[in-house]
Each structure stands twice: as structure tokens, then as C-alpha cells.
Amino acid sequence: MFIKAQYPFKEGETYYTIEKDQLVKSTWDDQSEEMHEPNKQYFKSIDDLSIIMQQAVDHYREYMVLTAFAKYVRERVVVTGNGYISHNYELVGSFINSTEYKIATESVKEIG
């Protein structure tokens, strides 16, 4: 039988949280148990936090590029009078070389 721990750390262990956009380093104690929020993110190390942050940046980068690509395609795809979509099959290649792609990737470089 497995017993789920009531708290994520034992007394005396170091942990990190993000409070009001600030990284806070703490040591688990009785007060930590009183303030414990089960849905709050706690990190064992700065490395753990760095991994989560990098994943967030990667997802944001993908979002920015996909959003720019969707806009790029919308501006170049035309629905003809008979309802067929007229488009250029080289849209992906032209997008990668476009200013829109460069803007989307450059905006994320500042974060990552």
C-alpha cells in the first residue's frame, strides 16, 4: 500500500517558489506546512525551475510561429467563387523565409 505524502518536502529541505514574479528560496518548516497550497508549484532546485521555464519558452515560441504562419496563410489563401481554395503549395517554404517568420522568432529570442 502506498501512502501519499501530505507535504512535498520534509522539514529542513530547501525549496523554491515563485511569488509575485519573484523567485523565493525557502526552507521547509512548520510555517511552510501551515501556508502549504496543494495546487501551488514547488521546485526542489533551480535546475527544476529552469527546465519548466525552458518548456514554457519553447511552447511560447511554437505559439508565436504558428500564429504568424496562420496569419501569413490567411493573407495568401483565396476562396474562389465556386468555394474552392486557391493557394500556393510553397507557402511553408516562403513563410520560413518571410519577414513574418523572422519577427515571430526574434520576439521569442528575447525571452529564451
Backbone as CSV, one residue per row, in Angstrom:
resi,resn,N_x,N_y,N_z,CA_x,CA_y,CA_z,C_x,C_y,C_z
1,MET,0.842,-1.174,0.000,0.000,0.000,0.000,0.896,1.249,0.000
2,PHE,0.539,2.210,-0.852,1.291,3.446,-0.942,0.600,4.525,-0.115
3,ILE,1.388,5.292,0.592,0.856,6.412,1.367,1.346,7.690,0.701
4,LYS,0.411,8.496,0.279,0.763,9.761,-0.369,1.215,10.764,0.693
5,ALA,2.343,11.394,0.440,2.872,12.384,1.381,1.928,13.580,1.443
6,GLN,1.754,14.084,2.650,0.872,15.226,2.841,1.528,16.511,2.338
7,TYR,2.859,16.570,2.425,3.593,17.760,2.014,4.689,17.357,1.037
8,PRO,5.074,18.275,0.154,6.073,17.931,-0.861,7.512,17.854,-0.342
9,PHE,7.765,18.371,0.865,9.128,18.385,1.403,9.115,17.984,2.871
10,LYS,10.282,17.614,3.317,10.463,17.314,4.741,11.081,18.532,5.415
11,GLU,10.911,18.605,6.715,11.454,19.733,7.464,12.957,19.859,7.225
12,GLY,13.388,21.080,6.927,14.801,21.366,6.689,15.208,21.336,5.222
13,GLU,14.349,20.820,4.349,14.696,20.771,2.921,14.503,22.142,2.275
14,THR,15.395,22.463,1.344,15.312,23.712,0.593,14.356,23.525,-0.573
15,TYR,13.562,24.554,-0.848,12.657,24.521,-2.000,12.515,25.939,-2.551
16,TYR,11.969,26.022,-3.756,11.799,27.306,-4.428,10.351,27.462,-4.865
17,THR,9.867,28.685,-4.825,8.551,29.029,-5.350,8.675,30.352,-6.101
18,ILE,7.643,30.668,-6.836,7.581,31.972,-7.497,6.461,32.747,-6.820
19,GLU,6.807,33.871,-6.230,5.858,34.717,-5.506,5.885,36.115,-6.122
20,LYS,4.756,36.537,-6.680,4.650,37.876,-7.272,5.812,38.138,-8.232
21,ASP,6.025,37.200,-9.156,7.073,37.291,-10.180,8.492,37.288,-9.626
22,GLN,8.667,36.839,-8.402,9.989,36.753,-7.790,10.294,35.304,-7.409
23,LEU,11.522,34.877,-7.634,11.959,33.561,-7.206,12.284,33.630,-5.716
24,VAL,11.662,32.739,-4.941,11.857,32.745,-3.496,12.442,31.400,-3.078
25,LYS,13.574,31.460,-2.381,14.219,30.264,-1.835,13.800,30.155,-0.376
26,SER,13.338,28.959,0.023,12.866,28.768,1.395,13.344,27.435,1.932
27,THR,13.204,27.279,3.216,13.478,26.013,3.885,12.173,25.537,4.502
28,TRP,11.811,24.283,4.222,10.544,23.749,4.700,10.556,23.651,6.225
29,ASP,9.474,24.178,6.832,9.348,24.139,8.284,7.865,24.117,8.658
30,ASP,7.568,24.298,9.936,6.178,24.271,10.397,5.336,25.346,9.713
31,GLN,5.915,26.518,9.529,5.187,27.608,8.876,4.879,27.250,7.416
32,SER,5.809,26.552,6.758,5.585,26.120,5.379,4.378,25.194,5.310
33,GLU,4.256,24.317,6.302,3.125,23.394,6.338,1.811,24.146,6.518
34,GLU,1.816,25.188,7.334,0.610,25.991,7.538,0.222,26.739,6.266
35,MET,1.214,27.209,5.523,0.972,28.002,4.316,0.851,27.144,3.061
36,HIS,1.054,25.845,3.177,1.069,24.940,2.029,-0.227,25.013,1.217
37,GLU,-0.060,25.142,-0.090,-1.180,25.138,-1.033,-0.972,23.948,-1.967
38,PRO,-1.853,22.956,-1.965,-1.654,21.753,-2.769,-1.493,22.012,-4.276
39,ASN,-2.118,23.066,-4.795,-2.045,23.338,-6.241,-0.908,24.278,-6.631
40,LYS,-0.134,24.704,-5.670,0.989,25.615,-5.929,2.181,24.816,-6.446
41,GLN,2.965,25.441,-7.319,4.161,24.770,-7.832,5.338,25.019,-6.907
42,TYR,5.929,23.925,-6.477,7.129,23.965,-5.639,8.252,23.308,-6.438
43,PHE,9.456,23.832,-6.332,10.589,23.298,-7.071,11.683,22.879,-6.101
44,LYS,12.273,21.705,-6.364,13.339,21.195,-5.492,14.653,21.920,-5.723
45,SER,14.842,22.400,-6.951,16.106,23.068,-7.275,15.870,24.116,-8.350
46,ILE,16.860,24.948,-8.529,16.789,25.944,-9.609,16.811,25.235,-10.957
47,ASP,17.504,24.093,-11.033,17.522,23.324,-12.283,16.121,22.871,-12.670
48,ASP,15.334,22.405,-11.692,13.948,22.011,-11.971,13.156,23.188,-12.510
49,LEU,13.333,24.338,-11.902,12.643,25.540,-12.340,13.102,25.938,-13.742
50,SER,14.386,25.820,-14.013,14.928,26.167,-15.335,14.317,25.297,-16.430
51,ILE,14.129,24.017,-16.126,13.526,23.104,-17.106,12.096,23.540,-17.422
52,ILE,11.328,23.846,-16.385,9.940,24.298,-16.569,9.908,25.600,-17.367
53,MET,10.799,26.522,-17.034,10.839,27.801,-17.746,11.207,27.605,-19.211
54,GLN,12.159,26.723,-19.490,12.552,26.462,-20.876,11.400,25.841,-21.655
55,GLN,10.663,24.946,-21.020,9.499,24.349,-21.678,8.457,25.421,-21.995
56,ALA,8.254,26.350,-21.072,7.301,27.434,-21.306,7.753,28.315,-22.468
57,VAL,9.041,28.617,-22.517,9.578,29.427,-23.621,9.415,28.680,-24.945
58,ASP,9.695,27.377,-24.946,9.548,26.575,-26.169,8.097,26.576,-26.650
59,HIS,7.152,26.414,-25.717,5.733,26.434,-26.099,5.332,27.800,-26.627
60,TYR,5.836,28.849,-25.991,5.528,30.200,-26.452,6.109,30.433,-27.844
61,ARG,7.329,29.956,-28.071,7.967,30.097,-29.377,7.117,29.412,-30.452
62,GLU,6.673,28.186,-30.166,5.826,27.454,-31.119,4.535,28.222,-31.382
63,TYR,3.933,28.743,-30.314,2.700,29.509,-30.446,2.910,30.732,-31.336
64,MET,3.981,31.468,-31.101,4.246,32.677,-31.883,4.456,32.351,-33.360
65,VAL,5.215,31.295,-33.633,5.472,30.923,-35.022,4.192,30.429,-35.692
66,LEU,3.414,29.592,-34.998,2.162,29.098,-35.582,1.153,30.216,-35.801
67,THR,1.095,31.161,-34.875,0.196,32.301,-35.044,0.604,33.135,-36.251
68,ALA,1.898,33.371,-36.384,2.391,34.138,-37.539,2.130,33.382,-38.840
69,PHE,2.305,32.050,-38.805,2.061,31.250,-40.013,0.581,31.287,-40.392
70,ALA,-0.304,31.176,-39.410,-1.745,31.224,-39.696,-2.118,32.554,-40.347
71,LYS,-1.571,33.629,-39.816,-1.840,34.947,-40.402,-1.265,35.034,-41.815
72,TYR,-0.064,34.523,-41.982,0.594,34.528,-43.297,-0.259,33.781,-44.322
73,VAL,-0.776,32.616,-43.923,-1.597,31.801,-44.830,-2.917,32.510,-45.118
74,ARG,-3.579,33.042,-44.080,-4.864,33.745,-44.282,-4.730,34.873,-45.290
75,GLU,-3.599,35.547,-45.279,-3.396,36.669,-46.185,-3.109,36.212,-47.615
76,ARG,-2.784,34.937,-47.799,-2.386,34.457,-49.122,-3.318,33.411,-49.723
77,VAL,-4.248,32.891,-48.956,-5.190,31.891,-49.457,-6.466,32.610,-49.880
78,VAL,-6.949,32.254,-51.040,-8.129,32.909,-51.596,-9.201,31.857,-51.851
79,VAL,-10.420,32.122,-51.400,-11.540,31.236,-51.707,-12.164,31.754,-52.995
80,THR,-12.214,30.879,-53.983,-12.746,31.276,-55.284,-14.271,31.314,-55.230
81,GLY,-14.885,31.821,-56.274,-16.340,31.948,-56.336,-17.067,30.616,-56.186
82,ASN,-16.443,29.511,-56.606,-17.110,28.212,-56.517,-16.794,27.493,-55.189
83,GLY,-16.156,28.178,-54.238,-15.894,27.605,-52.925,-14.587,26.854,-52.799
84,TYR,-13.844,26.715,-53.885,-12.557,26.033,-53.798,-11.497,26.980,-53.265
85,ILE,-10.533,26.406,-52.598,-9.458,27.223,-52.049,-8.315,27.258,-53.056
86,SER,-7.942,28.449,-53.421,-6.807,28.637,-54.310,-5.626,29.061,-53.453
87,HIS,-4.567,28.290,-53.497,-3.424,28.645,-52.662,-2.117,28.234,-53.330
88,ASN,-1.072,28.682,-52.723,0.260,28.393,-53.213,0.836,27.258,-52.375
89,TYR,1.207,26.136,-53.008,1.731,24.988,-52.271,3.090,25.261,-51.645
90,GLU,3.709,26.343,-52.000,5.019,26.659,-51.442,4.916,27.633,-50.263
91,LEU,3.727,27.711,-49.644,3.538,28.657,-48.542,4.484,28.409,-47.381
92,VAL,4.701,27.156,-47.014,5.557,26.872,-45.861,6.980,27.348,-46.133
93,GLY,7.509,27.006,-47.292,8.861,27.440,-47.643,8.981,28.943,-47.711
94,SER,7.980,29.585,-48.286,8.044,31.038,-48.382,7.861,31.683,-47.006
95,PHE,7.079,31.034,-46.127,6.894,31.572,-44.780,8.205,31.558,-44.007
96,ILE,8.949,30.471,-44.096,10.207,30.357,-43.353,11.198,31.442,-43.782
97,ASN,11.092,31.884,-44.998,11.981,32.941,-45.488,11.349,34.331,-45.374
98,SER,10.192,34.422,-44.743,9.465,35.693,-44.708,9.857,36.566,-43.517
99,THR,9.501,37.819,-43.639,9.699,38.776,-42.557,8.848,38.385,-41.351
100,GLU,7.628,37.874,-41.600,6.738,37.481,-40.502,7.376,36.409,-39.628
101,TYR,8.042,35.436,-40.262,8.714,34.365,-39.515,9.864,34.936,-38.687
102,LYS,10.634,35.812,-39.307,11.763,36.419,-38.598,11.287,37.224,-37.401
103,ILE,10.200,37.962,-37.554,9.655,38.753,-36.450,9.181,37.826,-35.327
104,ALA,8.477,36.747,-35.683,7.956,35.812,-34.673,9.102,35.152,-33.902
105,THR,10.147,34.731,-34.592,11.246,34.057,-33.898,12.102,35.049,-33.128
106,GLU,12.289,36.249,-33.643,13.092,37.255,-32.936,12.402,37.696,-31.643
107,SER,11.079,37.791,-31.669,10.374,38.240,-30.462,10.543,37.246,-29.331
108,VAL,10.737,35.980,-29.656,10.884,34.953,-28.624,12.341,34.840,-28.164
109,LYS,13.295,35.202,-28.993,14.703,35.134,-28.602,14.984,36.000,-27.387
110,GLU,14.231,37.099,-27.272,14.430,37.992,-26.136,14.061,37.293,-24.829
111,ILE,13.132,36.341,-24.882,12.707,35.616,-23.678,13.641,34.463,-23.410
112,GLY,13.924,33.678,-24.466,14.714,32.467,-24.302,16.149,32.776,-24.199
